[in-house]
Amino acid sequence: MFTGIIEATGKITSLESKQGDSLIEISVNDLDMSDVKLGDSIAVNGVCLTVIRFTDSNFTADVSAETLSRSCFKHCKVGDVVNLEKALLATSRLGGHLVSGHVDGIGEVMKRFQDARSWCFVIKAPDEIAHYIAEKGSITIDGVSLTVNSVSGSEFDVNIVPHTLESTSMDQFNVSTRVNLEVDLIARYLERLINKDSTSSTSNSAQSISEAMLVNAGFKSR
């Protein structure tokens, strides 16, 4: 598990195709590697990867074909800057929100504009995950835990404060930049629990969460 609070940025130094999978090497810049062990998890742009080799200045991980298909790794190239976060410890402060490191879909930056000292980004989410995104809810963008300002259809916007912009890869986001999205875990599990016949075959389409369903489940109506 992770928190979405980026510890450092790194840079992709090697990408090698391996029978449909990929082998990625990342230089870690200021990430403290003193407590890292083989098999540990490090989130790279929000994707949980397992360390298979490491030094004080870099680490190597496998990227499966499944991860390539669901994330922006298939578009990455040597030299790209990436966000890094080591796995959450039981004693760690939870500054963001609980992040699994399992990307739900790829979003696209539609707009970027300055809002006072912050920057506002409008992101388009894939239709299949858009209904999980709620105003003032949490969203992870390339591993960064953010609060959703507002939602309009499949688009939502977030504000990035100067510190986050400077300490992550988000300063390189431009219109049409593709980003990894992970929705709030609670939204996914809540829908799973509420939906009837959630274990039935995919031929029976899943029923989406509605206000009436939440009220029936014991939640108070606004």
C-alpha positions, 0 to 999 in steps of 0.5 A, a space after each residue: 500500500 501507498 499514500 500518494 505522497 511522492 518521496 522523490 522523482 526519478 528518471 527511466 534509464 533503461 527499458 527492455 522488452 522481455 517476451 511481452 513484458 518489460 524490464 525497467 531501470 530507474 535512477 532514484 535521485 533523492 529517494 533513500 534506498 538504505 532500507 530497500 530490500 529485494 522484493 520490496 514494492 516501489 510505486 512508479 507513477 502510481 504503479 506498484 513494481 517489485 524491486 529485483 535489483 538495486 543500488 544506492 542510486 537505481 533499481 530494476 523492476 519487471 513490468 508485466 504485460 497486464 501492467 503495460 496494457 493498463 498503464 502509461 508504461 507502454 508510452 514511456 521512454 528512456 529519459 522520462 521523469 517518474 514519481 517514486 514512493 516506497 511502500 507504506 509502513 505501519 508506522 508511517 503517517 498517512 498524509 494522502 489516502 490509501 493507494 494500492 498501486 493498481 492503475 484503473 485506467 489511463 486519463 488525458 490532460 484536457 486543460 492546464 491553466 493557472 489559478 492564483 499560485 496553483 495550477 488547475 488541470 482538467 483530466 478526462 477519465 475513461 468512461 468505465 471508471 468515471 462514475 467512481 470519481 466524486 467531487 471532493 473525493 480522492 484520486 491518484 494521478 501518476 501516483 500523486 494523491 489529489 482532491 477532486 475539485 469538481 466533476 463534469 461527465 467523464 472530466 474532472 479537475 484538480 488543483 496543484 499547489 506549487 510544492 507538488 508541482 515542483 516536487 513531482 513530474 506534474 510540472 511536465 504535464 501538458 494538454 494531451 499528456 496521458 496519465 495513470 489514474 487510480 480511483 478511491 478504493 472505497 468507491 470500488 468496494 462500496 459498489 461491489 458490496 451494494 450491487 446485487 448479483 455482483 458475482 454473476 456472469 458478465 452477461 448481466 451488467 453491473 448496476 451502478 451506485 445510486 443515491 436511492 441504493 445508498 439510502 437503502 443501505 443506511 447512508 443519510 440523504 443530503 
